[in-house]
């Protein structure tokens, strides 16, 4: 699951003898691994994901903060990360807004910084097309 593939796919690749650990073919998915062991697929070492991930992204105009949108490109386009689909924006900016978006796969942290009850301050810089009237 850390690699973003199903157990059925893993079982199929194990039967095809495409997975090795420290150079030895893996025959069972029940193998216990240590952090020092090297897992490879077709001879290519796989990178192990450890712990939650956090990213700062300068969102350009024209992209949405959702991770899946059939009508607009998403901010995930800018993240060259394994299993990027597991990331989400902590908060959001509108499609026409630019600025800092925090991306993570840590749901508790995301909730802590976006929940109104935690009072996490945010600062916005607004540029107006026309100056505000003095009586506004």
N, C-alpha and C positions, 0 to 999 in steps of 0.2 A: 504494500500500500504506500510505503514511503516513496516508491518510484512512480506511483501513479498508474500501475497496471493491475489487472484483475488476477485473482488467484488461479482462475482457469487458464489464463495465458501463461502464467508462471509454470503451472503444471505441464503444459504442452511444451514449453521450452526446455524444462528439465528432462522430459522424455526424449527430446531431440538432442540431449547432451550438449546444449549450447551454453550452459552456465557452469562456471568453475569457481572454487574458493581456494586460494593459494595454489592455483594450478591443477587442482584435482577436480574431476567432473563431479557435480552434485547430482545425487540420485533421488533425494527426498527434500521436500519443502520444509521438513521439520527440523532442519539443521539449526543449531544455536550458533550464532556468530559473536565474535568479539570485535571491538572497534579496530583492532590491529589487522584483522584478516582482510584480504583483498578479494572482492567479488568481481568477476568478469563475465561479460556476455560476448560471445564470439571472439574471445581474446582481448576485448576492450574493457579496461577497469571501469567500474561504475562508481560514481561519486555518492557517498553516503550523506544523506541529509540529517543533520543533527540539530535539535532545538528549533525554536521558532525563528522566523526570518522577518526582518524589518527593512523597509526601503523608503527613501525620500525621493519623490519624483516631482519634477517641475512640469506640471500638466500644461500642455499647449491648448489653445482654443481648438474646438472641433472634435475633441475626444470626450467620451463619457467615463465616469468613474465606476460604473457597474462592470462586472467581469464578463457579462454576456449580453450583447445587444444586437438584434438582427438588423437594425437600421443605421447604427453609427459605430465607428471604430472605438475600441476601448483602450484604457490606459495600459492594459496588459501587453499591448503591442510593443511597448518600450522596455519590457522586462525580459531579458534573455535568461530565464531561470528554469530549472527543471520543475515540473509540476506547478507552473505559474498559475494554473486555474485554481489552485488552492488558496491563492492570495486574494485579499479583498482590501478595499479602501477603508481606512478608519475615518469616516466622515465622507463628504463628497463636495465637489465643485460642479457647478452647472456646465453644460457643454460649451458655452461661450466664455467661461471664466478660465483664467490662467492662474497658476500658482502651485504652492506646495500641497502635495497629496501624500499622505503616509499610507504605505501598503504593508500588509502583514498577513501571516497565517495564525497569529496569536489572538484568538477571539476574546479572551479575558482582558488583555491589554487594550485592544480596540474598544471594548465596552467602557473601560475605565476612562479613556480620553475623550469619548464621544457622549457619554451619558451626562445629561444636565445635572444630575445629583452630585457629580464629582467636580463641577465648577472648573473645568479646564478652559482657561482663557484662550481666545483666538483673536488675531489681529488681521484686519482686512485693509487693503489700500484700494481706494475707489478712485477711478478717473472718470470725470464727467465730460460729456460731449460739449455741454454748455454750462457756464457758471451758474450756481444757484442764485436766485434772486435774494436780495438782502432780507426781505420780509418772509422768507421761507423758514 
